[in-house]
Amino acid sequence: MKRIAVYCGASMGNSSVYQELAEKLGSWLVSQKLGLVYGGGDVGLMGVVADTVLASDGEVIGVMPTFLVEREIAHPKLTELIIVADMHERKKKMMDLADAYIALPGGPGTLEEISEVISWARVGEHANPCVLLNAKGYYDLLAAFFDNMVAEEFLSQDDREKILITESLDEMALFIDNFTAADVRKYEK
């Protein structure tokens, strides 16, 4: 079974739009027969995505470091909960288990996790698509920042095109289905 890693908030945010998108993503995963890999929590948008997939008997694998099991309230009904030593091991395990990476709205942890998978793709650590689901324009500023990286020649246009920021699940699905990895970045003096 193919799996998608989803990074998102351990809170709900201030708009029902975020929860609705989390539910739609969970339903889409089930409809595509894709497993969910996520942080393992039972709260916030994390819990919403997991509950939506589980409600349709989908596969849900949580990956959580020991110190967060109590704090983030580990989800009690997962297909599998993998307990790891720390955040570094969590991110690597999630990356290894997934065939694509999607970020819903979230805080600095969500941004850090999706940024890492984007960065690791550029250096050849994986060849999978990275998508940020942009509810209410949540990632508009980040899209502009990536575009500025291209303008300032810190990010190639080809690498920029490998990062999808969209509010459309249909566009996301098309992007994932047609994704081809960029060439591994080479450095010149």
PLY file of the C-alpha trace (Angstrom):
ply
format ascii 1.0
element vertex 189
property float x
property float y
property float z
element edge 188
property int vertex1
property int vertex2
end_header
0.00 0.00 0.00
1.24 3.46 -0.83
1.26 5.96 2.00
1.14 9.72 2.36
2.80 11.58 5.22
0.63 14.42 6.47
2.06 17.22 8.59
-0.42 19.47 10.37
-1.32 21.26 13.55
-1.93 19.71 16.94
-4.55 22.46 17.26
-7.58 23.27 15.11
-6.76 26.85 14.15
-9.35 29.61 14.27
-11.51 28.62 11.29
-13.70 25.64 10.51
-12.14 25.73 7.01
-9.03 24.00 8.41
-11.00 21.14 9.95
-13.07 20.75 6.78
-9.89 20.49 4.68
-8.44 17.90 7.10
-11.63 15.84 6.76
-11.58 16.16 2.95
-7.94 15.07 2.85
-8.69 12.06 5.06
-11.61 11.07 2.82
-9.44 11.52 -0.28
-6.76 9.23 1.19
-9.35 6.50 1.77
-10.89 6.95 -1.69
-7.44 6.52 -3.26
-6.62 3.51 -1.04
-3.63 5.36 0.42
-2.38 4.87 3.95
-1.82 7.81 6.29
1.48 8.39 8.07
1.35 11.23 10.58
2.54 12.39 13.98
0.30 10.02 15.94
-1.72 12.56 17.92
-5.38 12.47 18.86
-5.77 16.26 18.96
-6.12 19.14 16.51
-6.00 18.67 12.77
-3.82 15.59 13.34
-6.68 13.88 15.13
-9.22 14.97 12.50
-7.27 13.47 9.60
-6.62 10.24 11.52
-10.23 9.90 12.69
-11.53 10.47 9.16
-9.30 7.74 7.72
-10.01 5.34 10.59
-13.78 5.87 10.26
-13.55 4.26 6.82
-11.24 1.45 7.96
-8.19 3.02 6.32
-4.62 2.42 7.41
-3.21 4.98 9.86
0.37 4.81 11.12
1.39 7.28 13.80
5.01 8.08 14.60
5.62 9.78 17.92
8.66 10.39 20.11
8.44 9.12 23.65
8.33 12.59 25.21
5.23 13.53 23.18
3.16 10.39 23.83
1.47 12.01 26.83
1.68 15.66 25.78
0.15 15.26 22.30
-2.15 12.52 23.51
-1.27 9.52 21.37
-4.24 8.32 19.34
-5.54 5.07 20.90
-7.06 3.49 17.76
-4.30 3.60 15.15
-3.43 0.74 12.85
0.07 1.11 14.25
1.79 3.56 16.62
5.56 3.65 16.25
7.31 5.12 19.28
10.70 6.65 18.51
13.41 8.28 20.61
13.23 11.87 19.38
11.97 14.31 16.75
14.83 13.57 14.37
13.97 9.87 14.33
10.26 10.72 13.94
10.85 12.85 10.85
13.15 10.30 9.25
10.74 7.43 9.95
7.78 9.35 8.51
9.83 10.23 5.46
10.89 6.61 4.95
7.33 5.28 5.28
5.75 7.71 2.81
5.49 8.05 -0.96
4.44 11.73 -0.84
4.33 14.53 1.75
1.44 16.91 2.40
1.23 19.82 4.82
-2.08 21.14 6.07
-2.04 24.39 8.04
-0.08 24.17 11.26
2.51 25.93 13.36
6.30 26.07 13.31
6.59 22.28 13.66
4.49 21.70 10.54
6.50 24.28 8.62
9.77 22.75 9.78
8.71 19.23 8.81
7.50 20.08 5.30
10.54 22.33 4.77
12.81 19.45 5.66
11.24 17.06 3.17
11.42 19.76 0.49
15.08 20.35 1.31
15.91 16.65 1.42
14.36 16.16 -2.03
16.76 18.75 -3.43
19.78 16.78 -2.21
18.47 13.38 -3.31
17.33 11.87 -0.01
13.96 11.04 -1.60
12.21 11.52 -4.95
8.65 12.13 -3.74
6.20 15.01 -4.24
5.74 17.73 -1.60
2.42 19.58 -1.35
1.17 22.35 0.92
-2.64 22.54 1.09
-3.42 26.22 1.18
-6.72 26.72 3.01
-7.73 30.40 3.29
-4.44 31.47 1.68
-2.57 30.10 4.70
0.61 29.42 2.70
0.45 32.44 0.35
3.35 34.18 2.07
5.44 31.02 1.89
4.66 30.69 -1.84
5.83 34.27 -2.33
8.97 33.52 -0.32
9.78 30.49 -2.49
9.24 32.67 -5.58
11.62 35.23 -4.09
14.20 32.46 -3.54
14.00 31.80 -7.28
14.30 35.50 -8.13
17.33 35.81 -5.86
18.82 32.57 -7.30
18.81 30.53 -4.11
16.24 28.09 -5.54
16.04 26.90 -9.13
12.81 27.32 -11.07
12.79 23.54 -11.64
13.01 22.88 -7.89
10.30 25.50 -7.24
8.00 23.69 -9.64
8.45 20.52 -7.55
6.71 22.24 -4.60
2.95 22.51 -5.03
0.99 25.03 -2.97
-2.71 24.67 -3.72
-6.15 24.67 -2.17
-7.41 22.07 -4.64
-7.37 18.35 -3.84
-7.86 17.67 -7.56
-4.76 19.70 -8.45
-2.88 17.94 -5.65
-3.90 14.50 -6.94
-2.84 15.38 -10.49
0.48 16.74 -9.23
1.18 13.55 -7.24
0.14 11.26 -10.10
2.33 13.06 -12.65
5.27 13.89 -10.42
8.80 13.37 -11.66
11.65 14.16 -9.33
14.04 16.97 -10.09
17.64 16.18 -10.79
19.69 16.00 -7.62
21.19 19.38 -6.93
24.83 19.79 -7.93
27.09 22.46 -6.56
29.56 24.55 -8.50
32.32 26.83 -7.31
0 1
1 2
2 3
3 4
4 5
5 6
6 7
7 8
8 9
9 10
10 11
11 12
12 13
13 14
14 15
15 16
16 17
17 18
18 19
19 20
20 21
21 22
22 23
23 24
24 25
25 26
26 27
27 28
28 29
29 30
30 31
31 32
32 33
33 34
34 35
35 36
36 37
37 38
38 39
39 40
40 41
41 42
42 43
43 44
44 45
45 46
46 47
47 48
48 49
49 50
50 51
51 52
52 53
53 54
54 55
55 56
56 57
57 58
58 59
59 60
60 61
61 62
62 63
63 64
64 65
65 66
66 67
67 68
68 69
69 70
70 71
71 72
72 73
73 74
74 75
75 76
76 77
77 78
78 79
79 80
80 81
81 82
82 83
83 84
84 85
85 86
86 87
87 88
88 89
89 90
90 91
91 92
92 93
93 94
94 95
95 96
96 97
97 98
98 99
99 100
100 101
101 102
102 103
103 104
104 105
105 106
106 107
107 108
108 109
109 110
110 111
111 112
112 113
113 114
114 115
115 116
116 117
117 118
118 119
119 120
120 121
121 122
122 123
123 124
124 125
125 126
126 127
127 128
128 129
129 130
130 131
131 132
132 133
133 134
134 135
135 136
136 137
137 138
138 139
139 140
140 141
141 142
142 143
143 144
144 145
145 146
146 147
147 148
148 149
149 150
150 151
151 152
152 153
153 154
154 155
155 156
156 157
157 158
158 159
159 160
160 161
161 162
162 163
163 164
164 165
165 166
166 167
167 168
168 169
169 170
170 171
171 172
172 173
173 174
174 175
175 176
176 177
177 178
178 179
179 180
180 181
181 182
182 183
183 184
184 185
185 186
186 187
187 188
